[in-house]
Amino acid sequence: MIPGGMSRRYLLLLAVVAVSGFFFPRCRAIFRQLVFSPSGGMVPPRPLPDNRFVRDNRSLISVVRASTIRGAVAQAVELIGGIERLELKGKEVLVKPNVVSSSPPPTTTHPEVVRSVVEMLYAAGAKRVKVGDSSAIITLPTRRNMEKTGIKKAAEQAGAEVLYLEEMDWVEVAPPQARYARKFFVSKPVYEAERIVSLPVIKTHRAATYSISLKNFIGIIHPRNRPSIFRPKEWEEIIAEMNLAVHPDLVIADGTTSMVAGGPWRGSEAETNLIMASGDRVAIDLAGLALIKSFLKWEGVSAIPVWEQRQIKRAVELGLGASSPAEIDILSASRAGEEGDFSKLVEDIKRFVG
């Protein structure tokens, strides 16, 4: 449990769920997640892997627009060096989409992005691919959300096993560098995965300012330990600190539709029609933030330099990714017949990242 005591939000949520549990079975399941701490042995944080997608010591980020989602995903990964860099032959891979609720993109990851990635992983020699997430506390169970979004169907059709993480085992992690997230439970299947591919969406967030790659990993944390429950004032720093537990080997951000104001449940949407890819979760968050910033609709992003965002600043302090513009190289490609609009968007991203 994160120290600091229960927030008022937690106590209010607990009371509402407890009362609702008398009438709705789903609320009883949520109540159990909030009240009862899981069991799980203490394990060390996973070591930070080398970024396999670099050139001249720079983290590569691709920004791609193509006529199909499958084509955009494939080209985005190829542009930064290709899926072969993950050395997947015989490996078990955990794919982590954003399934915060049962709403369609950009609230959640597009099922065709999930399908395309799973197929790519198997084509590269992966032995087994699992697709897993745990939804926001008030939208549990994840099982229902995976089905309603179409992610379960897309993942299984591509040959993946689907995991609902709140139903799985947990391990406890205590990162020594953390100031706020001193001890918390992490999904055991994610912790044990040989490779992890993160599939966040690009969207704004009323409480955490934005939600891309760093925020996507909150879905692997037990509901009792999530930032909205304890120390909500340090929400964004806690997001960064929880990323000390496990690390994505590759991030493919779904920008087919982006949320540029409001969020995370609903807000202003933009048909950005792009996919981003990187081996650096900080770098891809910067690029996604720059994309949101270009629309000038969300003051929490538009009024602040992307490097000054609290999630980014704490992640940089922790050494989770690039620490300056000199450590990032942004690559782009478009095959969708909209080069003028796309070129301006890429120029804005490069300008805001620096």
N, C-alpha and C positions, 0 to 999 in steps of 0.2 A: 504494500500500500504506500502511496506517496504521502510523506508526512505533511502535517499542516492542518489536519482535521477535516471534517466534512464541511463542504460548502453549503450555503443556503439552497443553492440550486439542487444539490444532491438530496437534501432533506425534503424539499418540496416534491422532487421527482419521486422519491421513495414513498411519500405519503399518497400521492396520486396513484401510483402503480399499485400500492397495497390495497387501496379502496377498490380500484378497478378490477383487481384480481378476483374479487368475489363474483364478478359478472362475466369476465372474459378470460378464458384459459391462457391466451397469449400473454396477458399481463402478469399471470402467475409465473410464467417462465422468465419474464424480464425481472420480476421481483427476486427470484432465486439468483440471477446473475449479479444483481446489485448487493444482495445481503450476504451471500455465502462466498467466502474466499476459496479459490481453488487450491488443490494440493499439487505440489510439483517440486522436484528437487532444485537446489540452487546450482546454477551453472555459470561459467564465466561468459562475458560478452563475446560474440564471435569476432575474430580478428578482422580488421578492415582489409579487404582484398585489394590487390593492385587493380587500377583502372586499365582494362584491356583495350579500351577505345581511345587511344591517345596518338598524337603525332607531334614530334619535336617537343615532348614534355607538356603538351597542351591537351586539355580535355576537349574532345570533339563533340559537337552538338549538330545534329542534322535537323533541318526544317524542310519538309517535303510536302508538295501538293501533287496528287496524281488523280487520275480519273476514277480509280477504284480504291477502296480501303486496303484491300490486299496488296495492290501495287504500291501504295504509299508506305505501308508497313515494310514491305520488302526493300524498297529503295532507301528508306530512312536508315535501316540497319546496314545496308550495303555501303552507304555513303560514309559511315564512320568506321568501316573496316570489315564488315560482314559478320554474320552469326558464327562463322567458323572460329572466331577469336575466343569464343566461350568454351571450346573444346568439350563438346557435349556428348561425344560418343560414350554410351554406357552409363550416362549420368541421370540422376533423378532431379527434375526441375520443378520448382514451385512458382506458379504464376499468380501474382497478386493484383487483381483488378480493384477498382473502386465500386463497391456494392453497398453504398451507404444506406440505400433505401430501395424501393421497388420502382422508382421513377426512371424515365428514359434518359439518355444523354441530353445535356452534359452533366446531369446530376450523377450518373453512373457511367462506367466504361461501355462503349458500344460493343455489343456482342460480336460483331464482325471483326473488331480489333482482336478480341480474345481468340476467336476461331483462327484468324490469320497467324497469330503468334504461336498457338499450339501446333498448328500444321508446320510452321517453320522450324520449331524446335525438334519435332519428330523427324523432319527431313534432314536435319543436321546430325541425327544419330542419337538423340535423347532416348534413354531406356524407358522412362516413365515420366509423364507430365501430370501434375496436379494443379488444379485451379482452386484457390481458397481465399476466403475473406470472412470477416465478421462485421455485420452492419452496425449502424449507430444504435445506441441503447434503446431509444424509443421506437425503433423500427424493426427490432428483432421479431421473429427469427430470420436469420440469413437465408435459410432454406427456401422460404416463401419468396424472398426478394430475388434470389438467383433464378427462380422459376419465372417470376413475372417479368423480369428484365430480358429474358431470353438468353442470359449468359450460361445457365446450366445446359440448355439444349445445344448451344453453339460449342461449348467446351466438350461435351460428351460426343457430339457428332465428329469432332476433330480427334477423338480418342483419349481425352483427358479424364482423370478422376476428379470429381468435384468434392471439395471439403467445406463444411460449415464450421468455422474455427471455434465458435463458442461451444460446440459439441465435442471438441477434441481435447487432448491432454495439454497441460501447460508446464512450463519451466519458469523458475524465478531467476531474475537477473538483477545485479546491483552494480551498475557502471561506476567505477571509481571517479570518473571525471564529472559526474552529474552533481549539480547543486540542488535541483528540485526533484527530479525523478530518481530518487536514491535507490528504490527497490520496486520492482513491478513484475507481473507475470506476462510471459510471451508465449504465443502458440508454439507448441512443441514441433509440429510438422514443419513450420516455417524455419524454426531454429535449426532443425536437422537437415534441411534441404541442401543438396550439393551445389545447386545453382538456384538463384532467385531472379526472376524477371518481374519488374514492377510495371503495372499498366495504369497509371493515374489518369484522371481527367484534368483539364485546365479550367479552373473556376475560382471565383471569389467566395469569401466565407465571412459571414457577419461577425463571428467571434474570433476567428483565427486569421482574419484579413484575406487569406487565400488558401487554396488546397490544390497542391500538385504532388510532387514526389515525396517530400518529407512528410507531409500530412497523410499521404496514402498509407504509411506504415502504422498509423494509429489503429488501423483495422486488425492488426495482429496482436494488440494489447488487450488483456482481459477487461471487460466493461467496468469493473470496480476501480481500475487503475487509470482510466482515461483522463486526459487533461481537463475536460469539462466538469469532472466530478470533484477533483481536489486541486486547490491552488489555481482557480481559473484566471487570476490576474497574471500568472506566469504561463498561461496557456501556450503561447508561441515558443517560449524557451523550452518548455517541457516537450513539445513536439520534436524539437531538434535533439534533445537529450535522449528520448526514447529510441531515436535512430542509432544510438550506440550499441543496441542489443544485437541486431542483425543487419546485413547490408545487401542491397541489390547489386547483382553483377551487371545488369542492364536495365535501363529505364526506357520504356516506349510510351510517350505521353499522347493521349487521345485528344487531339484538337480538331476532330471532325466538326464538332460544335463546341464552342467555348462559352462559359458563363462569365460575363464581363462586369456584372454588378449583382449585388444580392448574394444569394447562396447561403449554405450549401444545398438547400432543398430545391429552391426555385429562385429565378432572378432573370436579368436581361441576358439574352442569348445572342451569339453572333455565329453565323455560318462561316467559320474560318477555314474549314476543309483542309486541314493539314495534320501531319503526324510529326512528332519530334522524337529523336532517339539520342541517348548518351549513356556512357558508363559512369557519369558523375551526377549524383542526385542534386547537388547544390547548383551545378551549372545549368541543368535542365530546368530547375525551379526559377533561376534567373531569367532564362529565355521565356518561360511561360509567363512570368510576371511582366516582362517587357511586352509580350503580346497583349496582355490585359491592359497594361498602361497605355498602349497605343490607342485604345478606344476612349480614354478619358471619361469613363463613366463611374468609376469606383474610387472615391477620394482616398481610401486607405492604401490604394496602390498608386494612383496617379499623382498624389501630392508628395510621395516619398521616393527617393532614389532606390532602385531595386536592391542595391547592396546594403541599404540601411534597414531593410525589413528585419523584424526581430527574429523570425525563423532563420533567415539567412545569416545574420550576424552571429547567432549562437552556434549554428552549424559550422561556420568558418572557424570560430574559436575552438571548436572540438575537433577540427581537422577532418571533417566529413567530405570535403570536396574542394573545389577551386577557391582560392582566397583573393584573387585579383583578376581584372580583365585580361592581363597578360598571360594568364593560364588557361584561356578559353579560345577556341577557334570554332566559329559558326559556319557551317556549310549548308547550302540550299540547292534545291532542284524543283522544277515544276514541269509537269506534263499534262496540265489540265486546261490549257488554252486561256489562262487568265494571268499571263505573266506580268502585266503592268500592275495590277492590284497586288499580286503576290510579292513582286519585287519591292514595292513600297512597304509592305508589311515586314519583310525581312530586313529592310534598311532600318525601320523603326526598332526592331528587336536588337540589331547590332548596336544602334545608337544608345539605347537605354542600358544595355549590358555594359557598354563602354569599350 
